[in-house]
């Protein structure tokens, strides 16, 4: 298994794809006309097998369209966020959902592939997979070497991918090799005549990769006797703030919900933050770097009565607009401590966009998208952030100076956790009640 470990202390992400039904085809990057894997590629359940070819991780293409791919993932994730209830706490991972769809796209027929391209705005053909390989390497290369003042080691980001074919499956060899060479995926067969046992094995692996934050990604009944393949993609990301809160808090206060009611909560307070912050049309925003400066959390607090407006505008263009407002200067930050867990049935979204049921001949003849779920969890406190997410697609911080700006998340707000260099959004969400 190709596992990429990174030093970064933040959250966790997991993704899984289940392809139900059962042949050949792909996008421009993964021609699936090659020979099918031999029996060694689908060993007995529990064995970890490699692609039939001796496939190594592909070298990074210097000019791969990394930012385009990251933007496509982000906009797709924001579209999914807008489809969630406006008055609920939500956390999801655009990176996880986007990467899962990219991997599935390589096995899709032309019509389904075009639908995925439209939703995720993928670069064309092989360049999309080259871009992922480069993005993955970029995140890995951003390993922080810094150490906190108290000696705490910094950031850890791990990414792992695995294909779980049925013993009876014969996915196209070119697709399997592409998953290995550009996505780092290995293979472990499952016995779909024992659906619950197989589901338990997949969930156990996802739980291990996400440090127990996503213990049961696949719900009961998700794997069926007709399941052909499960594809899992996991990201674990954990990081502490560059400026640890605590000098001025935590502090008790009220949070005003969308309906005007209030709840008591505990706020993280920092009166002398120097970092990027700004004021835009209908919002104030601030960027909170994590230790090592490779990742940050963007907090966007809409003006009173304008939460829905800002939420509807969420896009990479809005992120660029917010970044353009940023200046450095002292500002006061108040943001609640919170933990949120979200489970999203993705099928309505994927059906509306034309991706489901679709056709995925690179997995097998007649393979279609039969179910999809996304789960995520995030905790934010005075030390940092811990988060995890999963996607499953089934085919069957004296005497502070007077601040120039106050960013007070005392009403519903939006957050974005992103990789600074590429702009890739690992997590996004909204907080409408930090006590819920």
C-alpha positions in Angstrom: 0.0 0.0 0.0 1.2 3.4 -0.8 0.7 5.6 2.2 1.8 9.2 2.2 2.5 10.5 5.7 2.8 14.2 6.4 3.5 16.1 9.5 0.6 18.4 10.2 -1.6 18.3 13.2 -5.3 18.8 12.0 -8.2 16.5 11.2 -9.1 13.5 9.3 -10.8 12.6 6.1 -12.0 9.3 4.7 -13.7 8.5 1.5 -15.1 5.3 0.1 -16.7 4.3 -3.2 -18.9 1.3 -3.7 -19.5 0.2 -7.3 -22.4 -2.2 -7.7 -23.3 -4.4 -10.6 -20.4 -5.2 -12.7 -16.4 -4.4 -17.7 -14.3 -1.8 -19.5 -14.1 1.9 -20.4 -12.6 5.0 -18.9 -11.8 8.6 -19.5 -8.9 9.8 -21.7 -6.4 9.2 -18.9 -7.3 5.6 -18.2 -7.8 3.5 -21.2 -9.4 0.3 -20.1 -8.8 -1.8 -23.1 -6.0 -3.7 -21.5 -6.1 -7.3 -20.2 -8.2 -8.0 -17.2 -6.3 -8.8 -14.0 -5.4 -12.4 -13.6 -6.5 -14.4 -10.6 -3.6 -13.1 -8.5 -5.2 -9.7 -8.6 -8.2 -10.9 -6.7 -6.8 -13.1 -4.0 -8.7 -14.6 -1.1 -10.5 -12.2 1.2 -8.2 -10.5 3.6 -5.1 -10.6 1.4 -3.6 -7.4 0.3 -2.6 -7.6 -3.4 -0.8 -5.3 -5.7 -1.8 -4.4 -9.3 -0.8 -7.3 -11.7 1.8 -5.1 -13.2 4.8 -3.8 -11.2 3.4 -0.3 -11.0 5.3 2.4 -9.1 4.0 5.9 -8.1 4.2 8.2 -11.1 6.7 11.1 -11.1 5.2 14.5 -10.5 4.4 16.5 -13.7 5.8 20.0 -13.1 3.1 21.9 -14.9 0.1 19.7 -13.9 -3.0 21.9 -13.3 -3.1 21.5 -9.5 -4.9 24.8 -8.8 -7.6 24.0 -11.4 -8.2 20.6 -9.8 -8.2 22.1 -6.3 -10.7 24.7 -7.4 -13.0 22.1 -9.0 -13.0 20.1 -5.8 -13.7 23.2 -3.7 -16.6 24.5 -5.9 -18.2 21.0 -5.9 -17.9 20.9 -2.1 -19.5 24.3 -1.7 -22.4 23.3 -4.0 -22.9 20.3 -1.7 -22.8 22.5 1.4 -25.4 24.8 0.0 -27.7 21.8 -0.4 -27.6 21.1 3.4 -30.2 22.7 5.8 -29.3 26.3 6.3 -30.0 26.2 10.1 -27.9 23.1 10.8 -24.2 22.7 11.8 -22.4 21.1 8.9 -18.9 19.9 8.2 -17.8 18.1 5.0 -14.6 17.6 3.0 -14.5 19.0 -0.6 -11.1 17.2 -1.0 -12.6 13.8 -0.1 -15.7 14.1 -2.2 -13.8 15.5 -5.2 -11.1 12.9 -5.1 -13.6 10.1 -4.8 -15.4 11.3 -7.9 -12.1 11.8 -9.8 -11.1 8.2 -9.2 -14.6 7.0 -10.2 -14.4 9.2 -13.3 -11.5 7.1 -14.7 -13.8 4.1 -14.8 -16.8 5.9 -16.2 -18.2 5.9 -19.7 -18.2 9.1 -21.7 -21.6 10.3 -20.7 -21.1 9.7 -17.0 -17.5 11.1 -17.2 -18.8 14.3 -18.7 -21.3 14.7 -15.9 -18.5 14.3 -13.3 -16.4 16.8 -15.2 -19.2 19.3 -15.1 -19.8 18.9 -11.4 -16.2 18.9 -10.3 -14.8 21.0 -13.2 -12.0 18.5 -13.7 -9.0 19.2 -16.0 -9.3 17.1 -19.2 -8.2 13.6 -19.5 -4.9 12.4 -18.0 -4.1 15.9 -16.7 -6.7 15.5 -13.9 -4.9 12.5 -12.5 -1.5 14.1 -13.0 -2.9 17.1 -11.1 -4.0 14.9 -8.2 -0.6 13.2 -8.1 1.1 16.6 -8.0 -1.4 18.0 -5.4 -0.9 14.9 -3.2 2.9 15.5 -3.5 2.5 19.2 -2.8 0.6 18.5 0.4 3.3 15.9 1.4 6.1 18.3 0.6 4.5 20.9 2.9 5.4 18.8 5.9 6.2 21.2 8.7 9.5 21.0 10.4 8.7 23.6 13.0 8.2 22.7 16.6 5.9 24.5 19.0 7.4 26.5 21.8 6.4 23.7 24.2 8.1 21.1 22.1 4.9 19.8 20.5 5.6 18.2 17.1 3.6 19.8 14.3 1.3 18.8 11.6 0.4 15.3 10.4 -1.5 14.6 7.3 -1.9 11.1 6.0 -3.6 10.0 2.8 -4.3 6.3 1.9 -6.4 4.7 -0.8 -7.6 1.1 -1.2 -9.7 -0.8 -3.8 -11.9 -3.6 -2.4 -13.1 -5.7 -5.3 -15.4 -8.7 -4.9 -13.7 -12.0 -5.4 -15.7 -12.3 -8.6 -14.8 -8.8 -9.9 -12.4 -8.2 -12.8 -11.9 -4.4 -13.1 -10.0 -3.2 -16.1 -6.3 -3.5 -15.6 -5.5 0.0 -16.9 -7.9 1.5 -14.3 -6.3 -0.5 -11.5 -2.8 0.5 -12.6 -3.9 4.2 -12.8 -5.3 4.0 -9.3 -1.9 2.7 -8.1 0.4 5.0 -10.1 -1.4 8.3 -9.7 -3.6 7.8 -6.6 -1.5 5.4 -4.5 -4.3 2.8 -4.2 -3.6 -0.8 -3.3 -6.1 -3.8 -3.4 -7.7 -6.0 -0.9 -10.5 -8.4 -2.0 -13.8 -8.8 0.0 -16.3 -11.6 0.1 -19.6 -10.0 -0.9 -21.4 -13.3 0.0 -20.7 -12.0 3.5 -21.9 -8.3 3.1 -21.8 -7.4 6.8 -18.5 -9.0 7.4 -17.1 -7.1 4.4 -18.6 -3.9 5.6 -17.0 -4.4 9.0 -13.6 -4.9 7.4 -13.9 -1.8 5.2 -15.2 0.3 8.2 -12.3 -1.0 10.3 -9.8 0.1 7.8 -11.3 3.5 7.5 -11.5 3.9 11.2 -7.8 3.0 11.5 -6.8 5.5 8.8 -8.8 8.3 10.5 -7.6 7.6 14.0 -11.1 6.4 15.1 -12.9 9.6 14.1 -14.9 7.9 11.4 -15.8 4.5 13.0 -18.6 3.5 10.7 -18.5 5.1 7.3 -20.5 2.4 5.5 -24.0 2.0 7.0 -25.8 -1.3 7.4 -26.8 -2.8 4.1 -24.4 -0.6 2.0 -22.5 -3.7 0.7 -24.7 -6.2 -1.0 -24.1 -9.6 -2.6 -24.1 -7.8 -6.0 -21.5 -5.2 -4.9 -18.5 -5.3 -7.4 -16.0 -3.0 -5.8 -15.5 -0.6 -2.9 -13.0 2.2 -3.3 -11.8 4.0 -0.2 -9.9 7.2 0.1 -8.8 8.5 3.5 -7.1 11.6 4.7 -6.1 12.2 8.3 -5.3 15.8 9.2 -4.5 17.2 12.6 -2.9 20.5 13.6 -2.6 23.0 16.4 -3.0 26.7 16.1 0.1 28.7 15.4 -1.1 31.0 18.2 -2.7 28.9 20.9 -5.7 30.5 22.5 -5.9 30.8 26.3 -4.4 34.1 27.4 -7.8 35.8 27.4 -10.2 32.8 27.6 -12.1 30.7 27.2 -14.8 33.1 27.9 -18.5 32.4 28.4 -21.0 34.3 26.2 -24.1 34.2 24.1 -24.4 32.9 20.5 -27.3 34.2 18.4 -28.9 31.6 16.2 -30.6 32.2 12.8 -34.1 32.4 14.4 -32.9 35.1 16.9 -32.8 32.8 19.9 -29.6 32.6 21.9 -27.6 29.9 23.6 -24.7 30.1 26.1 -21.4 28.8 24.8 -17.7 29.0 25.5 -15.6 31.3 23.3 -12.0 31.2 22.3 -10.7 34.8 22.6 -7.6 36.5 21.3 -7.2 40.3 21.5 -4.0 40.9 19.6 -3.9 38.7 16.5 -1.8 40.2 13.7 -2.8 38.0 10.8 -4.8 38.4 7.7 -8.3 39.9 8.3 -10.6 42.0 6.3 -14.1 43.4 5.6 -16.1 42.6 2.5 -19.6 43.1 1.1 -21.8 41.5 3.8 -19.1 39.9 6.0 -15.9 40.1 8.0 -13.3 37.4 7.7 -10.0 36.3 9.3 -7.5 33.6 8.5 -6.1 31.5 11.4 -2.8 29.7 10.5 -2.0 26.4 12.0 1.5 25.6 13.2 3.9 25.4 10.3 1.8 27.8 8.2 1.0 25.2 5.5 -2.7 25.1 6.4 -5.2 27.6 7.8 -8.8 28.1 8.9 -10.7 30.9 7.2 -13.6 32.1 9.4 -16.2 34.1 7.5 -18.8 35.9 9.7 -21.7 37.3 7.6 -23.3 40.5 8.7 -26.4 40.2 10.7 -29.2 39.0 8.5 -26.9 38.1 5.6 -25.9 34.5 6.4 -28.0 33.0 3.6 -26.6 35.5 1.1 -23.0 34.8 1.9 -23.7 31.0 2.0 -25.2 31.2 -1.5 -22.1 33.0 -2.7 -19.6 30.4 -1.5 -17.2 29.6 -4.3 -13.5 29.9 -5.1 -14.3 33.3 -6.5 -15.6 34.4 -3.1 -12.5 33.0 -1.4 -10.4 35.1 -3.9 -12.5 38.1 -3.0 -12.0 37.5 0.7 -8.3 37.1 0.3 -8.2 40.4 -1.6 -9.7 42.2 1.4 -7.0 40.9 3.8 -4.6 43.2 5.4 -2.4 42.7 8.5 -3.1 44.5 11.7 -4.3 43.9 15.2 -7.7 42.4 15.4 -9.8 40.7 18.1 -11.2 37.3 17.4 -14.0 35.5 19.2 -14.9 32.1 18.0 -16.8 29.3 19.9 -15.4 26.0 20.8 -17.4 23.4 19.0 -17.7 19.8 17.7 -19.9 18.8 14.8 -20.7 15.5 13.2 -22.4 15.3 9.8 -23.7 12.5 7.7 -24.9 13.3 4.2 -26.7 11.0 1.7 -25.1 12.1 -1.6 -27.5 10.3 -3.9 -30.0 13.1 -4.5 -27.1 15.5 -5.3 -25.4 13.0 -7.6 -28.7 12.1 -9.3 -29.6 15.7 -9.9 -26.2 16.3 -11.5 -26.5 13.3 -13.8 -23.6 11.3 -12.2 -26.0 8.7 -10.8 -26.8 6.0 -11.7 -24.3 6.5 -14.5 -22.1 3.7 -16.0 -18.7 2.6 -14.9 -17.4 0.0 -17.4 -13.8 0.3 -16.1 -15.1 -1.5 -13.0 -17.2 -4.1 -14.8 -20.1 -4.5 -17.3 -23.2 -2.9 -16.1 -21.7 -1.2 -13.1 -23.8 1.7 -11.8 -23.9 4.1 -8.9 -26.4 2.8 -6.4 -25.7 4.6 -3.2 -23.5 7.4 -1.8 -22.9 8.7 1.7 -20.5 11.3 3.2 -19.6 11.6 6.9 -17.5 14.1 8.7 -16.5 15.1 12.2 -14.7 18.2 13.5 -13.6 19.5 16.9 -12.2 23.0 17.4 -10.8 24.1 20.7 -8.0 26.3 22.2 -5.2 24.1 21.0 -6.2 23.4 17.4 -8.5 21.4 15.1 -9.2 17.7 14.6 -11.4 16.6 11.8 -12.3 13.5 9.8 -14.5 12.9 6.8 -15.5 10.0 4.6 -17.2 9.6 1.2 -18.8 6.4 0.0 -20.2 6.0 -3.4 -22.1 2.9 -4.0 -22.5 1.6 -7.6 -25.0 -1.3 -6.5 -4.6 33.5 20.3 -0.2 42.5 28.2 -2.4 44.7 27.5 -3.5 44.3 23.9 -3.6 47.3 21.6 -7.0 48.6 20.5 -8.0 46.3 17.6 -8.6 47.7 14.2 -11.2 45.0 13.6 -13.3 42.6 15.6 -14.1 39.3 14.1 -16.8 38.0 16.5 -18.4 34.7 15.4 -21.3 35.2 17.8 -23.8 34.4 15.1 -23.9 31.8 12.4 -20.7 31.7 10.3 -18.9 29.7 7.7 -15.4 28.1 8.0 -12.9 26.7 5.5 -9.8 24.7 6.2 -7.4 24.9 3.3 -3.9 24.1 2.1 -2.3 27.4 1.6 0.0 26.7 -1.4 -2.5 24.9 -3.6 -5.7 26.5 -2.3 -7.2 23.0 -1.8 -10.1 23.0 0.7 -9.8 20.0 3.0 -12.9 20.9 5.1 -15.7 23.4 4.8 -18.9 24.0 6.8 -21.1 26.2 8.8 -21.8 26.7 12.5 -25.3 27.8 13.4 -25.4 26.6 17.0 -22.1 25.6 18.6 -23.9 23.9 21.4 -26.0 21.6 19.2 
